C-alpha cells in the first residue's frame, strides 16, 4: 500500500471510529508542528550545543539526557516515531549515534532502514564502513556485495574510497617540508578561534609549519581556511593577517572563509584549486587531524577531476611521532564519517551534509 492510500485508509478508520475530521486534522497539524520543533532543536544542538537541562525540561519534558548529541538523537528519534515513513529521520538518528561513537546503535538503525528499503544504498555503505572499522571482513564483503547488487559502478567507487582511506591511515606522519615545482598550493587548515578572536596554540603551530612551507616554495600560493567567526573575525582572516605580518606577500594568499566544518572546508578548497590550477598541494594541519583531512580532501579533489598529489605536512600535537602514527578506532570512525559525507551521503539528509 502506498503512503497516500495508507493515509486515506487511516483517516477513514478514525472517522468510522467516531473521531471528527476536525480532530484528525488538528492532530496532524499538531504532529507537524512538533516535528518542526524537534528538527529545529536537533540541528541547533548539532551546530551550537545548548543547555541540556533546559532541553530536558522544556522540549522533552523530563527525559534524562547526557549531552548535546544525545539531544540530537532524541529529537530525531521522536520525529521518526511521529513520522515513521520518513527514513531521513532514521538516518539522522544513526548519525547522532555515530557522533556519540555508539556503533552498535548505529548498526541497528541502518539495518532497520535496509529492512524498510532493501535498496537503501547509503545505509549499506555505512554498514560496510562500520564493519571495516571493526575488521569484520565477512560482514564488510557481504555489505559490499549488497551495494554492488544495487549499483555496481557506485559500489566500486566506494570500494576505492575505502581503499584510499586505508592507504592514508597507514602512512607515517611527515614533518619534512617539501620543495616542489611551480603551480604548488600550500593549504593551511584553520582551527577554532578563542572567544575574543585570538588564535589558539594549535592554529599557531599550523601557521608556523605553513610559513616554513611558503618560504621553501616561494612561488607557491598559500590558501588559508576557516569560516567560524569569533569576535567579528574568522580563522581565515586572522591567518591571512598573521602571514602578511611574517612577510608573505598578500598577492600569494587565497582566503577560504565560508566553510564551517571539515567537509565544507575541503569541498571549498577543491573548488578554489580547480579555479586556480594546482599541480601539487601541500596540506598543513595538526597530526591528529591530518588523516581525516587528507582523506576528505583527496576525495573532494577527485570529484573535481583534479589529479594533483597531496603532500601532508603536520604540526605535531602528540608527545612523539610514534604516538602521532597510531590510529584508534575512534579516529577511523571520524575519518569514515566525513569520507561518506563528502561522497554525498548526508549526515542529516536535506539539512546538513
C-alpha positions in Angstrom: 0.0 0.0 0.0 1.5 3.4 -0.9 1.7 6.2 1.6 -1.2 8.3 0.2 -3.6 5.3 0.2 -2.4 4.4 3.7 -3.2 7.9 5.0 -6.7 7.8 3.3 -7.4 4.4 4.9 -6.2 5.6 8.3 -8.3 8.7 8.1 -11.4 6.7 7.2 -10.8 4.2 10.0 -10.5 7.1 12.5 -13.7 8.7 11.3 -15.6 5.4 11.4 -14.5 5.1 15.0 -16.3 8.4 15.6 -13.3 10.7 15.7 -14.4 14.0 14.0 -12.4 15.0 10.9 -11.5 18.4 12.5 -9.9 16.4 15.4 -8.0 14.3 12.9 -6.8 17.4 11.0 -5.8 19.1 14.2 -3.8 16.0 15.3 -2.0 16.1 12.0 -1.2 19.8 12.4 0.0 19.2 15.9 2.4 16.4 14.8 3.7 18.6 12.0 4.4 21.5 14.4 6.1 19.1 16.9 8.2 17.6 14.1 9.4 21.1 13.1 10.2 21.9 16.7 12.2 18.6 17.0 14.1 19.1 13.8 15.0 22.7 14.8 16.1 21.5 18.2 18.2 18.7 16.8 20.0 20.9 14.3 20.5 23.7 16.9 22.2 21.3 19.3 24.2 19.7 16.5 25.6 23.1 15.4 25.8 25.1 18.6 25.0 22.9 21.6 22.9 24.4 24.4 21.6 23.9 27.8 20.9 20.1 28.1 18.9 20.5 31.3 16.7 23.1 29.6 16.1 20.7 26.7 15.1 18.0 29.2 12.6 20.4 31.0 11.2 22.3 28.0 11.5 20.2 24.9 11.4 16.6 26.1 9.5 17.1 29.4 11.8 15.2 31.8 13.6 12.7 29.7 17.2 12.3 31.0 19.8 13.4 28.5 23.5 13.2 28.7 24.9 15.6 26.2 24.3 17.7 23.1 24.4 14.8 20.7 22.1 12.9 23.0 19.7 15.8 22.4 20.1 15.5 18.7 19.4 11.7 18.8 16.4 12.1 21.0 14.9 14.9 18.8 15.2 12.9 15.6 14.1 9.6 17.3 10.9 11.3 18.4 10.4 12.9 14.9 10.8 9.4 13.4 8.2 8.0 15.8 5.8 10.6 14.8 6.5 10.1 11.1 7.9 6.5 10.7 7.8 6.7 6.9 10.5 9.4 6.9 13.7 7.5 6.5 15.6 10.8 6.6 14.8 11.0 10.3 16.2 7.5 10.8 19.4 8.4 9.0 19.7 11.4 11.4 19.3 9.1 14.4 22.1 6.9 13.1 24.3 10.0 12.5 23.7 11.2 16.1 24.7 7.8 17.3 27.9 7.9 15.2 28.7 11.2 16.8 28.4 9.5 20.2 30.5 6.6 19.0 27.6 4.3 19.6 28.5 1.9 16.7 26.1 -0.9 17.9 23.2 1.6 17.9 24.1 3.0 14.5 24.3 -0.5 13.0 20.8 -1.3 14.5 19.4 1.9 12.9 21.0 1.3 9.5 19.9 -2.3 9.5 16.3 -1.2 10.2 16.5 1.2 7.3 17.5 -1.7 4.9 14.5 -3.7 6.1 12.2 -0.9 5.1 14.1 -0.2 1.9 16.2 -3.1 0.6 17.8 -0.7 -2.0 19.0 1.7 0.7 22.5 2.2 -0.8 23.5 4.8 1.8 22.6 2.6 4.7 24.5 -0.3 3.2 27.5 1.9 2.6 27.6 2.9 6.3 27.2 -0.7 7.3 30.2 -1.6 5.2 32.2 1.2 6.7 31.4 0.2 10.2 32.2 -3.5 9.5 35.5 -2.4 8.0 36.3 -0.3 11.1 35.7 -3.4 13.3 37.8 -5.6 11.0 34.8 -7.8 10.3 35.8 -8.9 6.8 32.9 -11.2 6.3 30.3 -8.6 7.1 32.2 -6.0 5.1 32.2 -8.2 2.0 28.5 -9.0 2.4 27.6 -5.4 2.6 29.8 -4.5 -0.4 28.1 -7.3 -2.3 24.7 -5.7 -1.3 26.0 -2.4 -2.6 27.1 -4.0 -5.9 23.6 -5.5 -6.3 22.0 -2.1 -6.0 24.5 -0.2 -8.2 27.8 -1.9 -9.2 29.5 1.2 -10.6 28.8 3.2 -7.5 29.8 0.3 -5.2 33.2 0.1 -7.0 33.7 3.9 -6.4 33.0 3.4 -2.7 35.4 0.4 -2.5 38.1 2.6 -4.0 37.3 5.3 -1.4 37.7 2.8 1.4 41.0 1.5 0.0 42.3 5.1 -0.4 41.3 5.9 3.2 43.2 2.7 4.4 46.3 3.8 2.5 46.3 7.3 4.0 45.8 5.9 7.5 48.8 3.6 7.1 51.1 6.5 6.1 53.7 7.7 8.5 53.3 11.3 9.7 55.6 13.8 8.0 57.2 17.0 9.2 59.8 17.4 6.4 58.9 20.5 4.4 58.9 19.6 0.7 60.3 21.8 -2.1 58.1 21.4 -5.2 57.9 22.8 -8.7 55.6 25.6 -9.9 51.8 25.6 -9.6 52.0 24.4 -6.0 49.4 25.5 -3.5 50.0 25.3 0.3 46.7 24.7 2.1 46.8 25.6 5.8 43.7 24.4 7.7 42.1 26.6 10.3 41.3 25.9 14.0 38.6 27.4 16.1 39.5 30.8 17.5 39.1 31.8 21.1 36.0 33.7 22.1 38.0 37.0 21.9 39.0 36.2 18.3 42.6 35.4 19.2 44.4 32.3 17.7 44.9 29.3 19.9 48.2 27.3 20.0 47.1 24.5 17.5 46.4 27.2 14.9 49.7 28.9 15.6 51.5 25.6 15.2 49.8 25.1 11.8 50.7 28.6 10.7 54.3 28.1 11.6 54.5 25.0 9.5 52.7 26.7 6.7 55.1 29.6 6.8 58.1 27.2 6.6 56.5 25.7 3.5 55.8 29.1 2.0 59.5 30.1 2.5 60.7 26.9 0.9 58.3 27.2 -2.0 58.4 31.0 -2.7 56.3 30.8 -5.9 53.5 28.8 -4.3 50.1 30.2 -3.5 49.1 29.9 0.2 45.5 29.1 1.0 44.2 29.8 4.5 40.9 28.3 5.5 38.2 28.5 8.2 34.9 30.4 8.4 33.8 30.1 12.0 33.6 33.7 13.4 34.6 34.9 16.8 34.5 38.5 17.9 33.8 39.6 14.3 36.7 37.7 12.7 37.2 34.3 11.1 40.1 31.9 11.3 41.0 32.5 7.7 41.1 36.3 8.2 43.3 36.0 11.2 45.6 33.5 9.5 46.0 35.8 6.5 46.9 38.8 8.7 49.5 36.8 10.5 51.2 35.5 7.3 51.3 39.0 5.9 52.9 40.2 9.2 55.5 37.5 8.7 56.4 38.8 5.2 54.2 36.6 3.0 53.0 38.7 0.0 49.3 39.3 0.2 49.0 38.5 -3.5 50.1 34.9 -2.8 47.3 34.3 -0.3 44.0 32.8 -1.1 41.3 33.1 1.5 38.6 30.4 2.1 36.4 31.7 4.9 33.0 30.3 4.0 33.2 26.8 5.5 32.1 25.8 9.0 33.5 22.2 9.2 36.0 19.9 7.6 33.7 18.6 4.8 32.6 22.0 3.7 36.2 23.2 4.0 37.5 20.5 1.7 34.8 21.0 -0.9 35.5 24.7 -1.0 39.3 24.1 -1.2 38.8 21.7 -4.1 36.6 24.3 -5.9 39.3 27.0 -5.4 42.1 24.7 -6.5 40.1 23.9 -9.6 39.9 27.6 -10.4 43.5 28.4 -9.6 45.1 25.3 -11.0 47.5 23.3 -8.8 50.0 20.6 -9.8 50.8 19.8 -6.2 49.1 20.5 -2.9 50.9 20.8 0.4 48.4 20.2 3.1 49.2 21.6 6.6 47.2 20.7 9.7 47.7 19.1 13.1 48.8 15.4 13.2 45.5 14.5 15.0 43.5 16.0 12.1 45.7 15.0 9.1 44.4 11.6 8.2 40.8 12.8 8.2 41.7 16.0 6.3 43.8 14.3 3.7 41.2 11.5 3.1 38.4 14.0 2.6 40.5 16.4 0.5 41.6 13.7 -1.9 38.0 12.6 -2.4 36.9 16.2 -3.0 39.8 16.7 -5.5 38.7 13.6 -7.3 35.2 14.9 -7.6 36.6 18.0 -9.4 38.9 15.8 -11.6 42.0 17.3 -10.0 44.8 14.8 -10.0 47.3 16.9 -8.0 49.0 14.8 -5.4 48.5 15.8 -1.8 51.7 16.2 0.4 50.8 16.0 4.1 52.8 18.3 6.5 51.9 18.0 10.1 52.1 20.3 13.1 52.9 17.8 15.9 50.2 17.8 18.6 51.3 14.5 20.2 54.2 13.7 22.5 56.1 11.9 19.8 55.9 11.0 16.1 55.3 7.4 17.2 52.2 8.5 19.1 51.1 10.5 16.1 51.3 7.4 13.9 48.8 5.4 15.9 45.3 5.2 14.5 42.5 4.5 17.0 39.1 3.0 16.1 37.6 6.3 17.2 39.7 8.2 14.7 38.8 5.6 12.0 35.1 6.3 12.7 35.6 10.0 12.3 37.6 9.5 9.1 34.9 7.3 7.6 32.1 9.6 8.8 33.5 12.6 6.9 34.5 10.5 3.9 30.9 9.3 3.5 29.7 12.8 3.9 32.0 14.3 1.2 31.0 11.4 -1.0 27.4 12.6 -0.9 25.9 10.6 2.0 24.5 13.4 4.1 24.6 13.1 7.9 21.3 14.8 8.2 19.5 14.4 4.9 18.2 17.7 3.5 19.6 19.6 6.4 23.4 19.2 6.7 25.9 17.2 4.6 
